[in-house]
Every structure is written in C-alpha cells, then in structure tokens.
C-alpha cells in the first residue's frame, strides 16, 4: 500500500487523503446501514420466550385459583414450559402468588354476588 502524503503547507490534509479517509475510517465508525448488534438487548427469540413464561405462569395461576382439573397432557405441557423457561428467566413466585390471591378474591366475590 502506498504511503499517503499530507499536504502540510496550510496544515490541512490533501484531497487524496480526505478521499481515502472518507472511504476507510468513516465506514467503520459510522456504519449506518449495518449498525453493530447490541447483544445485551433482547432479540425476537428472547421476547417470544419471555411471553411464553408469562403466559404459562398466568395459566398456572388461573388453574390454581379456580382449582381446575386439567387433562394431564395439557398440564404437563404448561408445567414443562414453565419449568424450562424459569431456568433461564427469573420468575417472581411472589408475583404469581399475588396473582393467585387476586384471582381468588375475584372468583369468591363473583360467587358471593350470585348468591
């Protein structure tokens, strides 16, 4: 690679240097078309997995509240998804218990209103 000379009479870089600098360094630093991927931000797959955990925890809370009897196949599927995802994503059991209590209060209130 040839050395690039800088025109230093007035202290400014030469036209060739400016052209080379624009082609090389600015593409690396200011790459707008392909910005670097932020690995700390959730991607689509992680968002889907989080929604699976939220949905399964809601279903479990509802089932426990209503004391429903699920078919073993359905219960196992929800429980397995919940357990698998809780290994990778923090699941707040206090939040789930609070949801169960709120749902129980609503169910008992509806039953009392019907009587």
N, C-alpha and C positions, 0 to 999 in steps of 0.2 A: 504494500500500500504506500502510495506516495505521501510524502510529508506535505501538510497544508501550511502555507505561509500566511502569516497575518500581516496585513498592511498596517504598519505602525507609525506612519507619518503623522496622522491625526489621532492615533490611539484607537481607531475603530477597526474591527476585523474586515477582511476583504470580502468582496461579493461571493467568491467561491467558498470561502469559509462559512459564510452565512447560509449559503445553499446547502452545504454539507451538514451543518449543524441542524438546520431545519429538518433534513431528511432523517438523520440518525437519532439525535438525542430527544427531540420533541415527540417522536413517535413512541419512544419507550416511556417517557414521563407522562405525556398527555394522550394516552391511547383511549380515545372516547368511544370508538366503535367496539372495542373489546376490553371493557374495564375489568380489573382483576376481581376474581371471585372472592367474596368475603366468606371464609369458611366458618365464621362464628355465627353467621345469620342462618336461620332455618331455611332449608330448601323445601321444595314441594313435598318430597317424600316424608320429611320430618313433620311437616304440618299435617299430612294425612295420618301419620301415626299418632300424633297428639290428639287429633279429633277422634280416632278410634278409641283411645283411652278414655277420653271424656264421655263418649257415647256409651261405652261399656260400663263405666262407673255410674252413669246416670241410670242405665238399665238395671244394674245390680241394686242401686239404692231404691228404685221403684219396686223391684221384685221383693226386696226385703220388707219394704214398707207395707205393701199390700199382701204380704205373706202368700205370694203366688206360688203355685207349683208349676215349674217349667218342665217340659219334656227334657229328659237327661241330655239329649243331643244338643238342644238349644242352650241349656245351662252350661254344659261343658265348653261349647264354642265361645260363649261370652266370658266365662271364667278363664279359659286358656288365653284368650286375647288380653284380658285384663292383667293376668299374672305375667305374661311375656312382656308387655309394654311397661309394666311397673318396674321391671328390672332396669330399663333404660331411661325412663322418665320418672321424675319424682311424683308420687301420687300422695296427695294430702288426705290421709284417712280421717282426720278431724273434719275436713270439709265434707267428705262423703257421709260421715255420721251426722253432721249438721243437716245435710240434705235429707237424710232419712227421717230425722226428727221433724223437720218442717213438713215433709210429705205426710208423715203420720198425723200431725196436727190437722192438716187439711182434710185427710180422709176421715178422721174422727169427728171433725166439725161438720162435714157433709152428712155423715151418718146421724149425728145429733139433730141436724136441721130437718132431716127426713122424718124423724120420729115425732 
